[in-house]
Amino acid sequence: MAESETLRTDVLVVGAGPSGLMAANVLAKLGVDAIIADGKHGPTRESRALVVQARSMELYDQLDLADRVVAERAEAVGAVLAFRHRVLGRVPLREFGRGTTPFPEITVLEQSRNERILVDGLTARGRAVQWGLRLVAIERGTASVTAVFERVPDDAGSPGAGDGPATVRIEARYLIGADGAHSAVRELSGIRFEGVTNEHTFFVADALGATGLVDGHVNIRMAPDDLLLSFPMGEPGHARILGVVRDADLEGGQLPERLVRSRIARGFTVGYRSSTWFATYRLHHRVAERFREGRCFLIGDAAHIHSPVGGQGMNTGLQDAHNLACALADVLVSRMPHRRLDRYEAERRPVARRLVATTDRLFGLVTADSVLTRFIRGRAVPALGPAAVRVLPRVIGGRRLFGFLSQTRIRYRMSPEPPTRSQARDDVVGKRLPYTGADPSNFDALRSMRWQVHGYGAPADLVHRVAERLGTEAHVFPPDAGGRLRSDRLYLVRPDGFVAAEASVAAGRRAGRDAVPARFREQLDG
């Protein structure tokens, strides 16, 4: 057996979890030469991540994988807030999301099944994961980066990928670190992982024969000194149950499953017959000090980790991967300037920081053991909860609440100049393209994952002329009934579905047949 082998590619993805697999799928669809490698010997079998938010479903739709996710998912129509076993109210998230996205439901699909769908999608595009390769070193050059891997024997003691060499070197123009919270790419790049570890122990159980829960909903249950979350898993009585146990309740530093079953039966009147998986872990709230070091980038858990409150973690990683892969394709395939890649960290790191800060505060509120938080959970929640469930969606706005949870409200700054107050309120630039819900849907056009010029009631000849001059796709739609996309505007839409720029129809007319709106050209110039 040879001692070493050297491979070459444009992009190397280290880590085949959801984020790495998403990046590999997008790169494959966009025609980028890429290799994905992982030290495991196949997709994850057990997983903590569970919820696939609407924005992630939209990404799957761009990859022609949404139908399979829908076929395999468990659906939650909303959430139920309860104190102990008493239901205080229901939040109809699916109703709030109608008209905002083609996927208004809460999709429950565990991480392991997401990974298998993404692996199958990659296989269908003629790519395969290089399993059994563990990263041990990174060598940096001026125009490339080389990753050194060791083969990891499988459980039977055989090498990771057949009878290949013991060491594999992969030289790439760019490297994506998608290798999790203990990222070797991050460590080898000297990037600090800043944050804290929560003081409490968290448990997760895949429960069979579960009783005492509201079927078809996410259950959020509180007690003065306890918290329980549950998610439907499709089959009757099958639920993912999560909660917190304080150190004082541990037995010799361990958390036996029988103790958990006793606590949730006593505190919430919830029980289950058996479990297919039970695990405990500490929660961390951390963000990498930067998401890039030269030609190396971080995505997913390698870049940020946080509590599972709100089901945001895996979804944020999927969007990191999608954003970065589209940027790399812009540079490698569309020949946009190298500075296009600077937008990745500028766009995604603020999202991660806000998310970690928000989930950290929320998790602290529901788990803290102070007099005030015990009062809130034990007195305020049961007394005010029913009214709050009815009133808060009206005050915040049901669609606004759905937008935060579904990650469809994320906004990037597309220009160095800060937006005016009216732009911040009304403008769609920097936001995901609003969904019109029309037939044909404007989201159908996004499946090509190409730069596009859109018009909604705008003159078709102008839309096509501007697109032709830019070398992009042109799409003409009827006026937007929701009024978010104006008929006197043209919109430049990125491959990831975000609106990069807008220009008035009048400005487009003034630009003449041999020119395009300046803001459009600025975006395509990187």
QUIVENUR-V524935 format. One record per pair of residues at least 6 apart in sequence whose ideal C-beta (glycine too) atoms are under 7 Angstrom apart, sorted by sequence separation. I is the first residue (numbers start at 1). J is the second residue. D is the distance in whole Angstrom. If there is no record, write none. Layout:
# QUIVENUR-V524935
i | j | d
I | J | D
I | J | D
This chain:
# QUIVENUR-V524935
i | j | d
28 | 34 | 7
60 | 66 | 4
82 | 88 | 6
98 | 104 | 5
122 | 128 | 7
153 | 159 | 6
154 | 160 | 7
177 | 183 | 5
179 | 185 | 6
213 | 219 | 5
233 | 239 | 6
264 | 270 | 5
265 | 271 | 5
291 | 297 | 6
330 | 336 | 4
403 | 409 | 4
428 | 434 | 6
436 | 442 | 5
467 | 473 | 6
485 | 491 | 7
493 | 499 | 6
494 | 500 | 5
511 | 517 | 6
13 | 20 | 5
27 | 34 | 4
80 | 87 | 6
81 | 88 | 5
97 | 104 | 3
122 | 129 | 7
138 | 145 | 6
139 | 146 | 4
153 | 160 | 7
186 | 193 | 6
221 | 228 | 4
232 | 239 | 6
233 | 240 | 6
291 | 298 | 5
306 | 313 | 6
331 | 338 | 6
435 | 442 | 7
445 | 452 | 6
467 | 474 | 3
493 | 500 | 7
81 | 89 | 5
151 | 159 | 5
152 | 160 | 5
177 | 185 | 3
231 | 239 | 7
251 | 259 | 7
365 | 373 | 6
393 | 401 | 6
419 | 427 | 6
435 | 443 | 6
455 | 463 | 4
479 | 487 | 5
491 | 499 | 5
492 | 500 | 5
57 | 66 | 6
60 | 69 | 5
138 | 147 | 6
139 | 148 | 7
151 | 160 | 4
177 | 186 | 6
220 | 229 | 6
230 | 239 | 5
231 | 240 | 5
331 | 340 | 5
433 | 442 | 7
492 | 501 | 4
508 | 517 | 6
13 | 23 | 5
24 | 34 | 6
80 | 90 | 5
94 | 104 | 5
119 | 129 | 6
151 | 161 | 7
175 | 185 | 7
219 | 229 | 7
230 | 240 | 7
245 | 255 | 6
249 | 259 | 7
261 | 271 | 7
288 | 298 | 5
330 | 340 | 5
331 | 341 | 6
453 | 463 | 6
464 | 474 | 5
507 | 517 | 6
13 | 24 | 5
94 | 105 | 5
137 | 148 | 4
219 | 230 | 4
230 | 241 | 5
463 | 474 | 5
491 | 502 | 5
24 | 36 | 4
57 | 69 | 7
78 | 90 | 6
79 | 91 | 5
135 | 147 | 6
136 | 148 | 5
291 | 303 | 5
304 | 316 | 7
442 | 454 | 7
490 | 502 | 7
78 | 91 | 5
93 | 106 | 6
136 | 149 | 7
151 | 164 | 7
218 | 231 | 6
228 | 241 | 7
229 | 242 | 5
327 | 340 | 6
453 | 466 | 5
463 | 476 | 5
489 | 502 | 5
490 | 503 | 5
78 | 92 | 5
79 | 93 | 6
135 | 149 | 6
136 | 150 | 5
229 | 243 | 7
327 | 341 | 5
453 | 467 | 4
489 | 503 | 7
503 | 517 | 3
77 | 92 | 7
78 | 93 | 5
134 | 149 | 6
151 | 166 | 6
228 | 243 | 5
245 | 260 | 7
288 | 303 | 5
414 | 429 | 6
489 | 504 | 6
490 | 505 | 7
11 | 27 | 6
20 | 36 | 6
78 | 94 | 6
133 | 149 | 4
134 | 150 | 5
150 | 166 | 7
216 | 232 | 6
227 | 243 | 6
288 | 304 | 7
301 | 317 | 6
327 | 343 | 6
414 | 430 | 5
460 | 476 | 5
488 | 504 | 6
489 | 505 | 7
503 | 519 | 6
52 | 69 | 7
77 | 94 | 5
150 | 167 | 6
213 | 230 | 5
215 | 232 | 6
226 | 243 | 7
227 | 244 | 5
287 | 304 | 5
300 | 317 | 3
303 | 320 | 6
327 | 344 | 5
413 | 430 | 6
453 | 470 | 7
488 | 505 | 5
503 | 520 | 6
133 | 151 | 6
134 | 152 | 5
149 | 167 | 7
245 | 263 | 7
257 | 275 | 7
286 | 304 | 7
299 | 317 | 6
412 | 430 | 5
490 | 508 | 5
501 | 519 | 4
132 | 151 | 6
148 | 167 | 7
149 | 168 | 4
286 | 305 | 5
411 | 430 | 5
453 | 472 | 6
501 | 520 | 5
16 | 36 | 6
132 | 152 | 5
300 | 320 | 6
324 | 344 | 5
411 | 431 | 5
452 | 472 | 6
11 | 32 | 6
13 | 34 | 6
148 | 169 | 5
149 | 170 | 7
243 | 264 | 7
257 | 278 | 5
284 | 305 | 5
285 | 306 | 5
299 | 320 | 4
300 | 321 | 7
323 | 344 | 6
451 | 472 | 4
452 | 473 | 4
453 | 474 | 5
454 | 475 | 5
455 | 476 | 5
456 | 477 | 5
457 | 478 | 6
10 | 32 | 6
16 | 38 | 4
132 | 154 | 7
285 | 307 | 7
299 | 321 | 5
410 | 432 | 7
450 | 472 | 7
455 | 477 | 7
457 | 479 | 4
501 | 523 | 5
10 | 33 | 4
11 | 34 | 4
12 | 35 | 5
13 | 36 | 4
14 | 37 | 6
15 | 38 | 6
146 | 169 | 6
147 | 170 | 5
450 | 473 | 5
452 | 475 | 6
454 | 477 | 7
456 | 479 | 6
500 | 523 | 4
9 | 33 | 5
10 | 34 | 6
146 | 170 | 7
283 | 307 | 5
323 | 347 | 6
408 | 432 | 6
456 | 480 | 5
466 | 490 | 6
9 | 34 | 6
146 | 171 | 5
255 | 280 | 5
299 | 324 | 6
323 | 348 | 6
448 | 473 | 6
9 | 35 | 5
213 | 239 | 6
17 | 44 | 7
132 | 159 | 7
133 | 160 | 6
144 | 171 | 5
145 | 172 | 6
210 | 237 | 5
297 | 324 | 6
463 | 490 | 6
490 | 517 | 7
7 | 35 | 6
77 | 105 | 7
132 | 160 | 2
144 | 172 | 6
147 | 175 | 6
209 | 237 | 5
210 | 238 | 7
320 | 348 | 5
492 | 520 | 5
76 | 105 | 7
131 | 160 | 6
132 | 161 | 5
144 | 173 | 6
208 | 237 | 6
210 | 239 | 4
456 | 485 | 4
458 | 487 | 6
75 | 105 | 5
76 | 106 | 4
131 | 161 | 6
145 | 175 | 5
208 | 238 | 6
445 | 475 | 5
457 | 487 | 3
130 | 161 | 6
456 | 487 | 6
458 | 489 | 7
492 | 523 | 6
75 | 107 | 7
76 | 108 | 6
207 | 239 | 5
458 | 490 | 6
29 | 63 | 6
73 | 107 | 5
74 | 108 | 4
206 | 240 | 6
207 | 241 | 5
73 | 108 | 6
133 | 168 | 6
316 | 351 | 7
442 | 477 | 5
455 | 490 | 6
73 | 109 | 4
204 | 240 | 7
205 | 241 | 5
228 | 264 | 6
316 | 352 | 6
22 | 59 | 7
72 | 109 | 6
226 | 263 | 7
453 | 490 | 6
454 | 491 | 4
25 | 63 | 5
69 | 107 | 7
204 | 242 | 5
203 | 242 | 7
316 | 355 | 6
438 | 477 | 6
453 | 492 | 6
454 | 493 | 6
69 | 109 | 6
202 | 242 | 7
203 | 243 | 6
228 | 268 | 5
438 | 478 | 6
72 | 113 | 6
226 | 267 | 5
436 | 477 | 7
452 | 493 | 5
202 | 244 | 6
203 | 245 | 6
228 | 270 | 7
466 | 508 | 6
54 | 97 | 6
58 | 101 | 7
312 | 355 | 6
451 | 494 | 6
462 | 505 | 6
135 | 179 | 7
200 | 244 | 5
201 | 245 | 5
223 | 267 | 5
436 | 480 | 5
451 | 495 | 6
58 | 103 | 7
223 | 268 | 7
450 | 495 | 6
57 | 103 | 4
200 | 246 | 6
201 | 247 | 7
436 | 482 | 7
449 | 495 | 4
459 | 505 | 7
462 | 508 | 5
470 | 516 | 6
54 | 101 | 4
221 | 268 | 5
297 | 344 | 6
312 | 359 | 7
458 | 505 | 5
462 | 509 | 7
469 | 516 | 5
69 | 117 | 6
304 | 352 | 4
434 | 482 | 7
465 | 513 | 6
54 | 103 | 5
68 | 117 | 6
135 | 184 | 5
201 | 250 | 7
303 | 352 | 6
306 | 355 | 6
310 | 359 | 6
436 | 485 | 7
54 | 104 | 7
57 | 107 | 6
135 | 185 | 7
138 | 188 | 5
306 | 356 | 5
309 | 359 | 5
434 | 484 | 4
466 | 516 | 5
470 | 520 | 6
137 | 188 | 7
434 | 485 | 6
446 | 497 | 5
65 | 117 | 6
203 | 255 | 6
292 | 344 | 7
304 | 356 | 6
307 | 359 | 5
291 | 344 | 7
292 | 345 | 5
306 | 359 | 5
309 | 362 | 5
201 | 255 | 6
291 | 345 | 4
306 | 360 | 7
309 | 363 | 5
470 | 524 | 6
51 | 106 | 6
52 | 107 | 4
205 | 260 | 7
290 | 345 | 7
51 | 107 | 7
65 | 121 | 5
212 | 268 | 7
307 | 363 | 4
428 | 484 | 6
51 | 108 | 6
52 | 109 | 5
203 | 260 | 5
212 | 269 | 5
213 | 270 | 6
291 | 348 | 6
428 | 485 | 7
50 | 108 | 6
63 | 121 | 6
212 | 270 | 4
291 | 349 | 5
211 | 270 | 7
212 | 271 | 6
351 | 410 | 6
50 | 110 | 5
211 | 271 | 5
433 | 493 | 6
49 | 111 | 4
52 | 114 | 7
210 | 272 | 4
47 | 110 | 5
48 | 111 | 7
209 | 272 | 5
47 | 111 | 3
208 | 272 | 6
209 | 273 | 3
433 | 497 | 5
47 | 112 | 5
207 | 272 | 4
208 | 273 | 5
209 | 274 | 7
287 | 352 | 5
347 | 412 | 4
432 | 497 | 5
433 | 498 | 7
46 | 112 | 7
208 | 274 | 5
242 | 308 | 7
287 | 353 | 6
432 | 498 | 6
433 | 499 | 6
44 | 111 | 6
45 | 112 | 6
208 | 275 | 7
431 | 498 | 7
44 | 112 | 5
207 | 275 | 5
208 | 276 | 7
430 | 498 | 7
431 | 499 | 6
43 | 112 | 6
206 | 275 | 6
287 | 356 | 5
430 | 499 | 7
205 | 275 | 5
206 | 276 | 5
429 | 499 | 5
44 | 115 | 6
206 | 277 | 4
285 | 356 | 5
428 | 499 | 5
43 | 115 | 4
429 | 501 | 6
43 | 116 | 5
205 | 278 | 5
429 | 502 | 6
451 | 524 | 7
204 | 279 | 5
285 | 360 | 4
43 | 119 | 6
203 | 280 | 5
202 | 280 | 7
201 | 280 | 5
202 | 281 | 6
201 | 282 | 6
202 | 283 | 5
198 | 282 | 6
197 | 282 | 6
198 | 283 | 4
412 | 498 | 6
414 | 500 | 6
197 | 284 | 5
414 | 501 | 6
319 | 407 | 7
42 | 131 | 6
195 | 284 | 6
196 | 285 | 6
41 | 131 | 5
195 | 285 | 5
38 | 129 | 6
40 | 131 | 6
41 | 132 | 5
195 | 286 | 3
194 | 286 | 6
195 | 287 | 6
315 | 407 | 6
18 | 111 | 6
25 | 118 | 6
36 | 129 | 5
37 | 130 | 4
38 | 131 | 6
39 | 132 | 7
193 | 286 | 5
194 | 287 | 6
21 | 115 | 6
28 | 122 | 6
36 | 130 | 7
39 | 133 | 6
35 | 130 | 6
38 | 133 | 7
39 | 134 | 4
193 | 288 | 6
194 | 289 | 6
310 | 405 | 6
18 | 114 | 5
22 | 118 | 6
25 | 121 | 5
29 | 125 | 7
37 | 133 | 4
18 | 115 | 6
21 | 118 | 4
25 | 122 | 6
28 | 125 | 4
191 | 288 | 5
192 | 289 | 5
17 | 115 | 7
21 | 119 | 6
24 | 122 | 6
191 | 289 | 6
28 | 127 | 5
191 | 290 | 6
18 | 118 | 7
21 | 122 | 7
186 | 288 | 6
191 | 293 | 6
24 | 127 | 6
181 | 284 | 7
189 | 293 | 4
189 | 296 | 5
191 | 298 | 7
414 | 523 | 7
185 | 296 | 6
37 | 149 | 6
106 | 218 | 6
186 | 298 | 6
16 | 129 | 5
39 | 152 | 5
41 | 154 | 5
185 | 298 | 7
183 | 298 | 7
186 | 302 | 5
185 | 302 | 6
41 | 160 | 7
177 | 296 | 6
183 | 302 | 4
175 | 295 | 6
177 | 297 | 7
181 | 301 | 5
14 | 135 | 5
174 | 295 | 5
175 | 296 | 5
176 | 297 | 5
177 | 298 | 5
178 | 299 | 5
180 | 301 | 5
173 | 295 | 7
178 | 300 | 5
180 | 302 | 6
108 | 231 | 5
174 | 297 | 7
176 | 299 | 6
179 | 302 | 6
244 | 367 | 5
246 | 369 | 7
108 | 232 | 6
178 | 302 | 6
181 | 305 | 5
108 | 233 | 6
177 | 302 | 5
85 | 212 | 6
87 | 214 | 7
90 | 217 | 7
14 | 147 | 7
37 | 170 | 7
80 | 214 | 5
12 | 147 | 6
35 | 170 | 6
80 | 217 | 5
82 | 219 | 7
84 | 221 | 7
79 | 217 | 6
82 | 220 | 7
77 | 216 | 6
78 | 217 | 6
79 | 218 | 4
80 | 219 | 5
81 | 220 | 5
82 | 221 | 5
83 | 222 | 6
84 | 223 | 5
227 | 366 | 5
76 | 216 | 6
77 | 217 | 7
80 | 220 | 7
227 | 367 | 6
76 | 217 | 6
79 | 220 | 6
76 | 218 | 5
178 | 321 | 7
222 | 366 | 7
176 | 324 | 7
225 | 374 | 7
145 | 295 | 5
224 | 374 | 5
145 | 296 | 6
23 | 176 | 6
224 | 377 | 5
140 | 294 | 6
174 | 328 | 6
223 | 377 | 7
224 | 378 | 3
23 | 178 | 6
76 | 231 | 7
222 | 377 | 5
48 | 204 | 6
76 | 232 | 6
12 | 170 | 5
20 | 178 | 3
74 | 232 | 5
5 | 164 | 6
19 | 178 | 4
74 | 233 | 5
222 | 381 | 5
5 | 165 | 4
12 | 172 | 4
74 | 234 | 4
4 | 165 | 5
7 | 168 | 7
9 | 170 | 7
11 | 172 | 6
14 | 175 | 7
17 | 178 | 6
195 | 356 | 7
1 | 163 | 6
3 | 165 | 6
10 | 172 | 6
11 | 173 | 7
14 | 176 | 7
15 | 177 | 7
2 | 165 | 4
3 | 166 | 6
4 | 167 | 4
5 | 168 | 5
6 | 169 | 4
7 | 170 | 5
8 | 171 | 5
9 | 172 | 5
10 | 173 | 5
11 | 174 | 5
12 | 175 | 5
13 | 176 | 5
14 | 177 | 6
15 | 178 | 4
17 | 180 | 6
1 | 165 | 6
3 | 167 | 6
14 | 178 | 6
15 | 179 | 4
1 | 166 | 7
4 | 169 | 6
6 | 171 | 7
11 | 176 | 7
13 | 178 | 6
14 | 179 | 5
15 | 180 | 6
198 | 363 | 7
200 | 367 | 6
326 | 494 | 7
326 | 495 | 5
326 | 496 | 5
14 | 185 | 5
323 | 496 | 6
322 | 496 | 6
51 | 231 | 7
50 | 231 | 6
84 | 267 | 6
85 | 268 | 6
84 | 268 | 6
85 | 269 | 4
340 | 526 | 4
339 | 526 | 5
336 | 524 | 7
337 | 525 | 6
337 | 526 | 4
50 | 240 | 6
336 | 526 | 5
111 | 314 | 6
46 | 277 | 5
53 | 311 | 7
56 | 315 | 5
59 | 318 | 6
48 | 308 | 7
51 | 311 | 3
55 | 315 | 7
50 | 311 | 7
53 | 315 | 4
56 | 318 | 5
52 | 315 | 7
59 | 322 | 5
49 | 313 | 6
55 | 319 | 7
49 | 314 | 4
23 | 299 | 7
19 | 299 | 5
19 | 300 | 3
17 | 300 | 7
26 | 321 | 7
18 | 314 | 5
22 | 318 | 5
26 | 322 | 6
32 | 328 | 6
89 | 385 | 6
32 | 329 | 5
88 | 385 | 4
89 | 386 | 5
96 | 393 | 7
19 | 317 | 4
23 | 321 | 4
27 | 325 | 5
83 | 381 | 6
88 | 386 | 5
91 | 389 | 6
18 | 317 | 6
19 | 318 | 6
22 | 321 | 4
26 | 325 | 4
30 | 329 | 4
83 | 382 | 4
100 | 399 | 6
18 | 318 | 6
22 | 322 | 6
26 | 326 | 6
32 | 332 | 5
89 | 389 | 3
19 | 320 | 6
23 | 324 | 6
27 | 328 | 7
32 | 333 | 6
88 | 389 | 6
89 | 390 | 6
19 | 321 | 5
23 | 325 | 5
27 | 329 | 7
31 | 333 | 5
83 | 385 | 6
91 | 393 | 7
96 | 398 | 4
100 | 402 | 6
30 | 333 | 6
96 | 399 | 6
100 | 403 | 7
81 | 385 | 6
96 | 401 | 6
97 | 402 | 5
101 | 406 | 7
96 | 402 | 4
101 | 408 | 6
81 | 389 | 6
100 | 408 | 6
93 | 402 | 6
97 | 406 | 6
93 | 405 | 7
11 | 328 | 6
10 | 332 | 5
102 | 435 | 7
101 | 435 | 6
100 | 435 | 6
99 | 437 | 6
102 | 441 | 7
102 | 443 | 6
55 | 406 | 6
53 | 405 | 7
54 | 406 | 4
55 | 407 | 4
53 | 406 | 5
55 | 408 | 5
53 | 407 | 5
54 | 408 | 6
62 | 446 | 6
58 | 443 | 7
62 | 447 | 5
61 | 447 | 7
62 | 449 | 6
30 | 449 | 6
29 | 449 | 6
58 | 497 | 7
